[in-house]
Amino acid sequence: MKSQTGDGPPKAVLIAALVVAVGAVVAVLAVAAVRQRQPAPEPIAISTVPAPRAESPECGALIGALPDQLGDYQRAPVVEPAPTGTAAWQSDAGSEALILRCGVDRPAEFVVGAPLQMVDAVQWFRVGEAGAGAPGPGEAAAGRSTWFAVDRPVYVALTLPAGSGPTPIQRLSAAIAETLPEQPIDPAPAR
């Protein structure tokens, strides 16, 4: 007759039970981590500005082709009713948003000889200086800048928060270049 040295279960059963217990703890921690994701972003309020071409086929095509991500910025929901031809992106809940408006009027400051900046085959005109006092018509609040794509069949305005970096305008330039045909610029006469 064989003598037993212990009263407990065999070693293999103890090891299996320990593995199952550790696996259960890891699963609970994984579920808790997934549930602690950032809360859904609050919808962004976009003010209405004159945009006589916002309902044009060109703006419809551009809005449909916009990327969901612009560097650190994700497409954000917009407070309804949202102005036609608009979109917003936000990096974190509560942070300043990037706002795109399609079909807006030509900026009054866009005159013959105004400086332009080429970004990925799209010519952009910047209105105002970021952080320079009170904004004028068409300008963004202090710390923000507004750029207009001026070489397409419709004017596209992009308002960027300070420190947003070059990626958002680069990604949007690519979408604009792929969606809207290039055309000669049409600045107002110099004053």
mmCIF file of the C-alpha atoms, coordinates in Angstrom:
data_MODEL
# 
_entry.id   MODEL 
# 
loop_
_atom_site.group_PDB 
_atom_site.id 
_atom_site.type_symbol 
_atom_site.label_atom_id 
_atom_site.label_alt_id 
_atom_site.label_comp_id 
_atom_site.label_asym_id 
_atom_site.label_entity_id 
_atom_site.label_seq_id 
_atom_site.pdbx_PDB_ins_code 
_atom_site.Cartn_x 
_atom_site.Cartn_y 
_atom_site.Cartn_z 
_atom_site.occupancy 
_atom_site.B_iso_or_equiv 
_atom_site.pdbx_formal_charge 
_atom_site.auth_seq_id 
_atom_site.auth_comp_id 
_atom_site.auth_asym_id 
_atom_site.auth_atom_id 
_atom_site.pdbx_PDB_model_num 
ATOM 1   C CA . MET A 1 1   ? 0.000   0.000  0.000   1.00 0.00 ? 1   MET A CA 1 
ATOM 2   C CA . LYS A 1 2   ? 1.229   3.467  -0.898  1.00 0.00 ? 2   LYS A CA 1 
ATOM 3   C CA . SER A 1 3   ? 1.342   6.136  1.774   1.00 0.00 ? 3   SER A CA 1 
ATOM 4   C CA . GLN A 1 4   ? 0.254   9.688  1.098   1.00 0.00 ? 4   GLN A CA 1 
ATOM 5   C CA . THR A 1 5   ? 2.416   12.519 2.322   1.00 0.00 ? 5   THR A CA 1 
ATOM 6   C CA . GLY A 1 6   ? -0.217  15.257 2.109   1.00 0.00 ? 6   GLY A CA 1 
ATOM 7   C CA . ASP A 1 7   ? -3.932  15.680 2.430   1.00 0.00 ? 7   ASP A CA 1 
ATOM 8   C CA . GLY A 1 8   ? -4.323  18.272 -0.384  1.00 0.00 ? 8   GLY A CA 1 
ATOM 9   C CA . PRO A 1 9   ? -4.974  17.955 -4.094  1.00 0.00 ? 9   PRO A CA 1 
ATOM 10  C CA . PRO A 1 10  ? -2.218  16.908 -6.483  1.00 0.00 ? 10  PRO A CA 1 
ATOM 11  C CA . LYS A 1 11  ? 0.333   19.507 -7.569  1.00 0.00 ? 11  LYS A CA 1 
ATOM 12  C CA . ALA A 1 12  ? -0.939  19.627 -11.179 1.00 0.00 ? 12  ALA A CA 1 
ATOM 13  C CA . VAL A 1 13  ? -4.438  20.614 -10.031 1.00 0.00 ? 13  VAL A CA 1 
ATOM 14  C CA . LEU A 1 14  ? -3.011  23.430 -7.870  1.00 0.00 ? 14  LEU A CA 1 
ATOM 15  C CA . ILE A 1 15  ? -0.965  24.792 -10.789 1.00 0.00 ? 15  ILE A CA 1 
ATOM 16  C CA . ALA A 1 16  ? -3.980  24.680 -13.114 1.00 0.00 ? 16  ALA A CA 1 
ATOM 17  C CA . ALA A 1 17  ? -6.119  26.509 -10.548 1.00 0.00 ? 17  ALA A CA 1 
ATOM 18  C CA . LEU A 1 18  ? -3.418  29.178 -10.110 1.00 0.00 ? 18  LEU A CA 1 
ATOM 19  C CA . VAL A 1 19  ? -3.202  29.687 -13.912 1.00 0.00 ? 19  VAL A CA 1 
ATOM 20  C CA . VAL A 1 20  ? -7.000  30.060 -14.155 1.00 0.00 ? 20  VAL A CA 1 
ATOM 21  C CA . ALA A 1 21  ? -7.041  32.561 -11.261 1.00 0.00 ? 21  ALA A CA 1 
ATOM 22  C CA . VAL A 1 22  ? -4.252  34.679 -12.779 1.00 0.00 ? 22  VAL A CA 1 
ATOM 23  C CA . GLY A 1 23  ? -6.011  34.596 -16.165 1.00 0.00 ? 23  GLY A CA 1 
ATOM 24  C CA . ALA A 1 24  ? -9.246  35.776 -14.549 1.00 0.00 ? 24  ALA A CA 1 
ATOM 25  C CA . VAL A 1 25  ? -7.464  38.695 -12.829 1.00 0.00 ? 25  VAL A CA 1 
ATOM 26  C CA . VAL A 1 26  ? -5.816  39.728 -16.129 1.00 0.00 ? 26  VAL A CA 1 
ATOM 27  C CA . ALA A 1 27  ? -9.193  39.560 -17.931 1.00 0.00 ? 27  ALA A CA 1 
ATOM 28  C CA . VAL A 1 28  ? -10.860 41.737 -15.267 1.00 0.00 ? 28  VAL A CA 1 
ATOM 29  C CA . LEU A 1 29  ? -8.040  44.301 -15.497 1.00 0.00 ? 29  LEU A CA 1 
ATOM 30  C CA . ALA A 1 30  ? -8.271  44.346 -19.303 1.00 0.00 ? 30  ALA A CA 1 
ATOM 31  C CA . VAL A 1 31  ? -12.038 44.949 -19.197 1.00 0.00 ? 31  VAL A CA 1 
ATOM 32  C CA . ALA A 1 32  ? -11.566 47.750 -16.653 1.00 0.00 ? 32  ALA A CA 1 
ATOM 33  C CA . ALA A 1 33  ? -8.910  49.398 -18.814 1.00 0.00 ? 33  ALA A CA 1 
ATOM 34  C CA . VAL A 1 34  ? -11.141 49.277 -21.903 1.00 0.00 ? 34  VAL A CA 1 
ATOM 35  C CA . ARG A 1 35  ? -14.060 50.797 -19.991 1.00 0.00 ? 35  ARG A CA 1 
ATOM 36  C CA . GLN A 1 36  ? -11.931 53.735 -18.810 1.00 0.00 ? 36  GLN A CA 1 
ATOM 37  C CA . ARG A 1 37  ? -11.470 55.128 -22.314 1.00 0.00 ? 37  ARG A CA 1 
ATOM 38  C CA . GLN A 1 38  ? -11.883 58.837 -22.792 1.00 0.00 ? 38  GLN A CA 1 
ATOM 39  C CA . PRO A 1 39  ? -15.488 59.993 -22.757 1.00 0.00 ? 39  PRO A CA 1 
ATOM 40  C CA . ALA A 1 40  ? -17.132 60.741 -26.072 1.00 0.00 ? 40  ALA A CA 1 
ATOM 41  C CA . PRO A 1 41  ? -16.270 64.249 -27.247 1.00 0.00 ? 41  PRO A CA 1 
ATOM 42  C CA . GLU A 1 42  ? -18.851 66.980 -26.830 1.00 0.00 ? 42  GLU A CA 1 
ATOM 43  C CA . PRO A 1 43  ? -20.250 68.279 -30.123 1.00 0.00 ? 43  PRO A CA 1 
ATOM 44  C CA . ILE A 1 44  ? -18.479 71.360 -31.479 1.00 0.00 ? 44  ILE A CA 1 
ATOM 45  C CA . ALA A 1 45  ? -20.543 74.510 -32.073 1.00 0.00 ? 45  ALA A CA 1 
ATOM 46  C CA . ILE A 1 46  ? -19.723 76.107 -35.418 1.00 0.00 ? 46  ILE A CA 1 
ATOM 47  C CA . SER A 1 47  ? -20.907 79.669 -35.946 1.00 0.00 ? 47  SER A CA 1 
ATOM 48  C CA . THR A 1 48  ? -22.595 80.563 -39.173 1.00 0.00 ? 48  THR A CA 1 
ATOM 49  C CA . VAL A 1 49  ? -20.687 82.811 -41.577 1.00 0.00 ? 49  VAL A CA 1 
ATOM 50  C CA . PRO A 1 50  ? -21.656 83.834 -45.099 1.00 0.00 ? 50  PRO A CA 1 
ATOM 51  C CA . ALA A 1 51  ? -20.986 80.807 -47.296 1.00 0.00 ? 51  ALA A CA 1 
ATOM 52  C CA . PRO A 1 52  ? -22.962 81.270 -50.514 1.00 0.00 ? 52  PRO A CA 1 
ATOM 53  C CA . ARG A 1 53  ? -21.422 78.193 -52.167 1.00 0.00 ? 53  ARG A CA 1 
ATOM 54  C CA . ALA A 1 54  ? -21.631 75.828 -49.162 1.00 0.00 ? 54  ALA A CA 1 
ATOM 55  C CA . GLU A 1 55  ? -24.351 73.764 -50.832 1.00 0.00 ? 55  GLU A CA 1 
ATOM 56  C CA . SER A 1 56  ? -22.427 73.481 -54.118 1.00 0.00 ? 56  SER A CA 1 
ATOM 57  C CA . PRO A 1 57  ? -21.488 70.075 -55.547 1.00 0.00 ? 57  PRO A CA 1 
ATOM 58  C CA . GLU A 1 58  ? -17.814 70.999 -54.988 1.00 0.00 ? 58  GLU A CA 1 
ATOM 59  C CA . CYS A 1 59  ? -18.339 71.494 -51.251 1.00 0.00 ? 59  CYS A CA 1 
ATOM 60  C CA . GLY A 1 60  ? -20.420 68.325 -51.029 1.00 0.00 ? 60  GLY A CA 1 
ATOM 61  C CA . ALA A 1 61  ? -17.602 66.373 -52.664 1.00 0.00 ? 61  ALA A CA 1 
ATOM 62  C CA . LEU A 1 62  ? -14.968 67.909 -50.384 1.00 0.00 ? 62  LEU A CA 1 
ATOM 63  C CA . ILE A 1 63  ? -16.938 67.319 -47.171 1.00 0.00 ? 63  ILE A CA 1 
ATOM 64  C CA . GLY A 1 64  ? -17.429 63.690 -48.221 1.00 0.00 ? 64  GLY A CA 1 
ATOM 65  C CA . ALA A 1 65  ? -13.681 63.256 -48.852 1.00 0.00 ? 65  ALA A CA 1 
ATOM 66  C CA . LEU A 1 66  ? -12.391 64.776 -45.614 1.00 0.00 ? 66  LEU A CA 1 
ATOM 67  C CA . PRO A 1 67  ? -10.169 62.510 -43.486 1.00 0.00 ? 67  PRO A CA 1 
ATOM 68  C CA . ASP A 1 68  ? -11.250 61.405 -40.025 1.00 0.00 ? 68  ASP A CA 1 
ATOM 69  C CA . GLN A 1 69  ? -7.823  62.159 -38.590 1.00 0.00 ? 69  GLN A CA 1 
ATOM 70  C CA . LEU A 1 70  ? -5.529  65.174 -39.033 1.00 0.00 ? 70  LEU A CA 1 
ATOM 71  C CA . GLY A 1 71  ? -2.391  64.340 -37.072 1.00 0.00 ? 71  GLY A CA 1 
ATOM 72  C CA . ASP A 1 72  ? -3.419  64.491 -33.403 1.00 0.00 ? 72  ASP A CA 1 
ATOM 73  C CA . TYR A 1 73  ? -6.914  65.727 -34.273 1.00 0.00 ? 73  TYR A CA 1 
ATOM 74  C CA . GLN A 1 74  ? -9.917  63.404 -34.707 1.00 0.00 ? 74  GLN A CA 1 
ATOM 75  C CA . ARG A 1 75  ? -13.127 64.275 -36.560 1.00 0.00 ? 75  ARG A CA 1 
ATOM 76  C CA . ALA A 1 76  ? -15.537 65.645 -33.984 1.00 0.00 ? 76  ALA A CA 1 
ATOM 77  C CA . PRO A 1 77  ? -19.320 65.704 -33.876 1.00 0.00 ? 77  PRO A CA 1 
ATOM 78  C CA . VAL A 1 78  ? -20.902 69.088 -34.603 1.00 0.00 ? 78  VAL A CA 1 
ATOM 79  C CA . VAL A 1 79  ? -23.833 70.734 -32.811 1.00 0.00 ? 79  VAL A CA 1 
ATOM 80  C CA . GLU A 1 80  ? -26.932 70.404 -34.979 1.00 0.00 ? 80  GLU A CA 1 
ATOM 81  C CA . PRO A 1 81  ? -28.091 72.105 -37.000 1.00 0.00 ? 81  PRO A CA 1 
ATOM 82  C CA . ALA A 1 82  ? -24.559 72.483 -38.312 1.00 0.00 ? 82  ALA A CA 1 
ATOM 83  C CA . PRO A 1 83  ? -23.927 75.055 -41.018 1.00 0.00 ? 83  PRO A CA 1 
ATOM 84  C CA . THR A 1 84  ? -23.758 73.396 -44.433 1.00 0.00 ? 84  THR A CA 1 
ATOM 85  C CA . GLY A 1 85  ? -20.240 72.746 -45.718 1.00 0.00 ? 85  GLY A CA 1 
ATOM 86  C CA . THR A 1 86  ? -18.544 72.601 -42.317 1.00 0.00 ? 86  THR A CA 1 
ATOM 87  C CA . ALA A 1 87  ? -16.495 70.062 -40.377 1.00 0.00 ? 87  ALA A CA 1 
ATOM 88  C CA . ALA A 1 88  ? -14.541 70.019 -37.115 1.00 0.00 ? 88  ALA A CA 1 
ATOM 89  C CA . TRP A 1 89  ? -11.663 68.073 -35.587 1.00 0.00 ? 89  TRP A CA 1 
ATOM 90  C CA . GLN A 1 90  ? -10.500 68.008 -31.978 1.00 0.00 ? 90  GLN A CA 1 
ATOM 91  C CA . SER A 1 91  ? -7.394  66.572 -30.301 1.00 0.00 ? 91  SER A CA 1 
ATOM 92  C CA . ASP A 1 92  ? -8.836  66.021 -26.804 1.00 0.00 ? 92  ASP A CA 1 
ATOM 93  C CA . ALA A 1 93  ? -12.225 66.517 -25.221 1.00 0.00 ? 93  ALA A CA 1 
ATOM 94  C CA . GLY A 1 94  ? -12.490 70.183 -24.307 1.00 0.00 ? 94  GLY A CA 1 
ATOM 95  C CA . SER A 1 95  ? -9.541  71.323 -26.470 1.00 0.00 ? 95  SER A CA 1 
ATOM 96  C CA . GLU A 1 96  ? -9.871  73.957 -29.186 1.00 0.00 ? 96  GLU A CA 1 
ATOM 97  C CA . ALA A 1 97  ? -11.169 72.576 -32.452 1.00 0.00 ? 97  ALA A CA 1 
ATOM 98  C CA . LEU A 1 98  ? -10.022 72.923 -36.047 1.00 0.00 ? 98  LEU A CA 1 
ATOM 99  C CA . ILE A 1 99  ? -12.915 74.250 -38.113 1.00 0.00 ? 99  ILE A CA 1 
ATOM 100 C CA . LEU A 1 100 ? -13.281 73.878 -41.877 1.00 0.00 ? 100 LEU A CA 1 
ATOM 101 C CA . ARG A 1 101 ? -15.823 75.911 -43.836 1.00 0.00 ? 101 ARG A CA 1 
ATOM 102 C CA . CYS A 1 102 ? -16.380 75.317 -47.546 1.00 0.00 ? 102 CYS A CA 1 
ATOM 103 C CA . GLY A 1 103 ? -18.011 77.752 -49.977 1.00 0.00 ? 103 GLY A CA 1 
ATOM 104 C CA . VAL A 1 104 ? -17.238 80.932 -48.042 1.00 0.00 ? 104 VAL A CA 1 
ATOM 105 C CA . ASP A 1 105 ? -16.812 84.371 -49.602 1.00 0.00 ? 105 ASP A CA 1 
ATOM 106 C CA . ARG A 1 106 ? -13.412 85.514 -50.853 1.00 0.00 ? 106 ARG A CA 1 
ATOM 107 C CA . PRO A 1 107 ? -11.648 87.160 -47.881 1.00 0.00 ? 107 PRO A CA 1 
ATOM 108 C CA . ALA A 1 108 ? -11.654 90.961 -48.222 1.00 0.00 ? 108 ALA A CA 1 
ATOM 109 C CA . GLU A 1 109 ? -7.901  91.044 -47.511 1.00 0.00 ? 109 GLU A CA 1 
ATOM 110 C CA . PHE A 1 110 ? -7.149  88.754 -50.474 1.00 0.00 ? 110 PHE A CA 1 
ATOM 111 C CA . VAL A 1 111 ? -6.008  91.360 -53.001 1.00 0.00 ? 111 VAL A CA 1 
ATOM 112 C CA . VAL A 1 112 ? -3.545  91.414 -55.882 1.00 0.00 ? 112 VAL A CA 1 
ATOM 113 C CA . GLY A 1 113 ? -0.053  90.929 -54.476 1.00 0.00 ? 113 GLY A CA 1 
ATOM 114 C CA . ALA A 1 114 ? -1.204  89.305 -51.220 1.00 0.00 ? 114 ALA A CA 1 
ATOM 115 C CA . PRO A 1 115 ? 1.294   86.693 -49.981 1.00 0.00 ? 115 PRO A CA 1 
ATOM 116 C CA . LEU A 1 116 ? 0.322   83.068 -50.548 1.00 0.00 ? 116 LEU A CA 1 
ATOM 117 C CA . GLN A 1 117 ? 1.752   79.850 -49.196 1.00 0.00 ? 117 GLN A CA 1 
ATOM 118 C CA . MET A 1 118 ? 1.782   76.641 -51.237 1.00 0.00 ? 118 MET A CA 1 
ATOM 119 C CA . VAL A 1 119 ? 1.025   73.497 -49.252 1.00 0.00 ? 119 VAL A CA 1 
ATOM 120 C CA . ASP A 1 120 ? 0.912   70.258 -51.238 1.00 0.00 ? 120 ASP A CA 1 
ATOM 121 C CA . ALA A 1 121 ? -0.309  71.873 -54.494 1.00 0.00 ? 121 ALA A CA 1 
ATOM 122 C CA . VAL A 1 122 ? -2.886  74.140 -52.789 1.00 0.00 ? 122 VAL A CA 1 
ATOM 123 C CA . GLN A 1 123 ? -2.371  77.899 -52.466 1.00 0.00 ? 123 GLN A CA 1 
ATOM 124 C CA . TRP A 1 124 ? -3.348  79.239 -49.039 1.00 0.00 ? 124 TRP A CA 1 
ATOM 125 C CA . PHE A 1 125 ? -3.877  82.834 -47.927 1.00 0.00 ? 125 PHE A CA 1 
ATOM 126 C CA . ARG A 1 126 ? -3.607  83.625 -44.215 1.00 0.00 ? 126 ARG A CA 1 
ATOM 127 C CA . VAL A 1 127 ? -5.943  86.200 -42.697 1.00 0.00 ? 127 VAL A CA 1 
ATOM 128 C CA . GLY A 1 128 ? -4.633  88.221 -39.760 1.00 0.00 ? 128 GLY A CA 1 
ATOM 129 C CA . GLU A 1 129 ? -1.876  87.339 -37.347 1.00 0.00 ? 129 GLU A CA 1 
ATOM 130 C CA . ALA A 1 130 ? -2.312  84.762 -34.610 1.00 0.00 ? 130 ALA A CA 1 
ATOM 131 C CA . GLY A 1 131 ? -2.459  86.475 -31.222 1.00 0.00 ? 131 GLY A CA 1 
ATOM 132 C CA . ALA A 1 132 ? -2.678  90.003 -32.651 1.00 0.00 ? 132 ALA A CA 1 
ATOM 133 C CA . GLY A 1 133 ? -5.380  91.756 -30.644 1.00 0.00 ? 133 GLY A CA 1 
ATOM 134 C CA . ALA A 1 134 ? -9.063  91.655 -31.454 1.00 0.00 ? 134 ALA A CA 1 
ATOM 135 C CA . PRO A 1 135 ? -10.016 89.759 -34.593 1.00 0.00 ? 135 PRO A CA 1 
ATOM 136 C CA . GLY A 1 136 ? -11.353 91.627 -37.596 1.00 0.00 ? 136 GLY A CA 1 
ATOM 137 C CA . PRO A 1 137 ? -13.944 90.339 -40.047 1.00 0.00 ? 137 PRO A CA 1 
ATOM 138 C CA . GLY A 1 138 ? -13.083 86.802 -41.095 1.00 0.00 ? 138 GLY A CA 1 
ATOM 139 C CA . GLU A 1 139 ? -10.240 86.556 -38.570 1.00 0.00 ? 139 GLU A CA 1 
ATOM 140 C CA . ALA A 1 140 ? -9.933  84.014 -35.809 1.00 0.00 ? 140 ALA A CA 1 
ATOM 141 C CA . ALA A 1 141 ? -9.744  84.748 -32.098 1.00 0.00 ? 141 ALA A CA 1 
ATOM 142 C CA . ALA A 1 142 ? -6.334  85.487 -30.559 1.00 0.00 ? 142 ALA A CA 1 
ATOM 143 C CA . GLY A 1 143 ? -3.951  82.555 -30.789 1.00 0.00 ? 143 GLY A CA 1 
ATOM 144 C CA . ARG A 1 144 ? -5.770  81.047 -33.748 1.00 0.00 ? 144 ARG A CA 1 
ATOM 145 C CA . SER A 1 145 ? -5.180  81.552 -37.443 1.00 0.00 ? 145 SER A CA 1 
ATOM 146 C CA . THR A 1 146 ? -7.499  81.264 -40.424 1.00 0.00 ? 146 THR A CA 1 
ATOM 147 C CA . TRP A 1 147 ? -6.245  80.141 -43.819 1.00 0.00 ? 147 TRP A CA 1 
ATOM 148 C CA . PHE A 1 148 ? -8.154  80.223 -47.107 1.00 0.00 ? 148 PHE A CA 1 
ATOM 149 C CA . ALA A 1 149 ? -7.553  77.860 -50.021 1.00 0.00 ? 149 ALA A CA 1 
ATOM 150 C CA . VAL A 1 150 ? -7.783  80.368 -52.889 1.00 0.00 ? 150 VAL A CA 1 
ATOM 151 C CA . ASP A 1 151 ? -7.016  78.371 -56.039 1.00 0.00 ? 151 ASP A CA 1 
ATOM 152 C CA . ARG A 1 152 ? -10.089 76.121 -56.222 1.00 0.00 ? 152 ARG A CA 1 
ATOM 153 C CA . PRO A 1 153 ? -13.623 76.628 -57.614 1.00 0.00 ? 153 PRO A CA 1 
ATOM 154 C CA . VAL A 1 154 ? -14.832 77.425 -54.065 1.00 0.00 ? 154 VAL A CA 1 
ATOM 155 C CA . TYR A 1 155 ? -13.044 79.153 -51.188 1.00 0.00 ? 155 TYR A CA 1 
ATOM 156 C CA . VAL A 1 156 ? -12.259 76.866 -48.259 1.00 0.00 ? 156 VAL A CA 1 
ATOM 157 C CA . ALA A 1 157 ? -11.484 78.388 -44.847 1.00 0.00 ? 157 ALA A CA 1 
ATOM 158 C CA . LEU A 1 158 ? -9.555  76.514 -42.169 1.00 0.00 ? 158 LEU A CA 1 
ATOM 159 C CA . THR A 1 159 ? -9.305  77.918 -38.651 1.00 0.00 ? 159 THR A CA 1 
ATOM 160 C CA . LEU A 1 160 ? -6.472  76.392 -36.630 1.00 0.00 ? 160 LEU A CA 1 
ATOM 161 C CA . PRO A 1 161 ? -5.754  76.623 -32.896 1.00 0.00 ? 161 PRO A CA 1 
ATOM 162 C CA . ALA A 1 162 ? -2.345  77.946 -31.874 1.00 0.00 ? 162 ALA A CA 1 
ATOM 163 C CA . GLY A 1 163 ? 0.240   75.158 -31.807 1.00 0.00 ? 163 GLY A CA 1 
ATOM 164 C CA . SER A 1 164 ? -1.689  72.801 -34.090 1.00 0.00 ? 164 SER A CA 1 
ATOM 165 C CA . GLY A 1 165 ? 1.399   72.214 -36.248 1.00 0.00 ? 165 GLY A CA 1 
ATOM 166 C CA . PRO A 1 166 ? 1.593   71.642 -40.010 1.00 0.00 ? 166 PRO A CA 1 
ATOM 167 C CA . THR A 1 167 ? -0.065  68.217 -40.247 1.00 0.00 ? 167 THR A CA 1 
ATOM 168 C CA . PRO A 1 168 ? -3.726  69.370 -40.313 1.00 0.00 ? 168 PRO A CA 1 
ATOM 169 C CA . ILE A 1 169 ? -3.229  71.806 -43.206 1.00 0.00 ? 169 ILE A CA 1 
ATOM 170 C CA . GLN A 1 170 ? -1.078  69.258 -45.058 1.00 0.00 ? 170 GLN A CA 1 
ATOM 171 C CA . ARG A 1 171 ? -3.715  66.512 -44.754 1.00 0.00 ? 171 ARG A CA 1 
ATOM 172 C CA . LEU A 1 172 ? -6.500  68.900 -45.762 1.00 0.00 ? 172 LEU A CA 1 
ATOM 173 C CA . SER A 1 173 ? -4.435  70.208 -48.682 1.00 0.00 ? 173 SER A CA 1 
ATOM 174 C CA . ALA A 1 174 ? -4.134  66.654 -49.957 1.00 0.00 ? 174 ALA A CA 1 
ATOM 175 C CA . ALA A 1 175 ? -7.917  66.148 -49.693 1.00 0.00 ? 175 ALA A CA 1 
ATOM 176 C CA . ILE A 1 176 ? -8.580  69.477 -51.430 1.00 0.00 ? 176 ILE A CA 1 
ATOM 177 C CA . ALA A 1 177 ? -6.082  68.744 -54.233 1.00 0.00 ? 177 ALA A CA 1 
ATOM 178 C CA . GLU A 1 178 ? -7.633  65.301 -54.824 1.00 0.00 ? 178 GLU A CA 1 
ATOM 179 C CA . THR A 1 179 ? -11.232 66.552 -54.743 1.00 0.00 ? 179 THR A CA 1 
ATOM 180 C CA . LEU A 1 180 ? -11.330 70.070 -56.207 1.00 0.00 ? 180 LEU A CA 1 
ATOM 181 C CA . PRO A 1 181 ? -9.708  71.037 -59.505 1.00 0.00 ? 181 PRO A CA 1 
ATOM 182 C CA . GLU A 1 182 ? -7.086  73.766 -59.443 1.00 0.00 ? 182 GLU A CA 1 
ATOM 183 C CA . GLN A 1 183 ? -7.983  77.072 -61.034 1.00 0.00 ? 183 GLN A CA 1 
ATOM 184 C CA . PRO A 1 184 ? -6.262  80.446 -61.367 1.00 0.00 ? 184 PRO A CA 1 
ATOM 185 C CA . ILE A 1 185 ? -6.462  82.638 -58.292 1.00 0.00 ? 185 ILE A CA 1 
ATOM 186 C CA . ASP A 1 186 ? -8.884  85.580 -58.389 1.00 0.00 ? 186 ASP A CA 1 
ATOM 187 C CA . PRO A 1 187 ? -7.801  88.234 -55.871 1.00 0.00 ? 187 PRO A CA 1 
ATOM 188 C CA . ALA A 1 188 ? -9.592  91.569 -55.576 1.00 0.00 ? 188 ALA A CA 1 
ATOM 189 C CA . PRO A 1 189 ? -7.868  94.621 -57.044 1.00 0.00 ? 189 PRO A CA 1 
ATOM 190 C CA . ALA A 1 190 ? -5.249  96.190 -54.772 1.00 0.00 ? 190 ALA A CA 1 
ATOM 191 C CA . ARG A 1 191 ? -6.605  99.099 -52.753 1.00 0.00 ? 191 ARG A CA 1 
# 
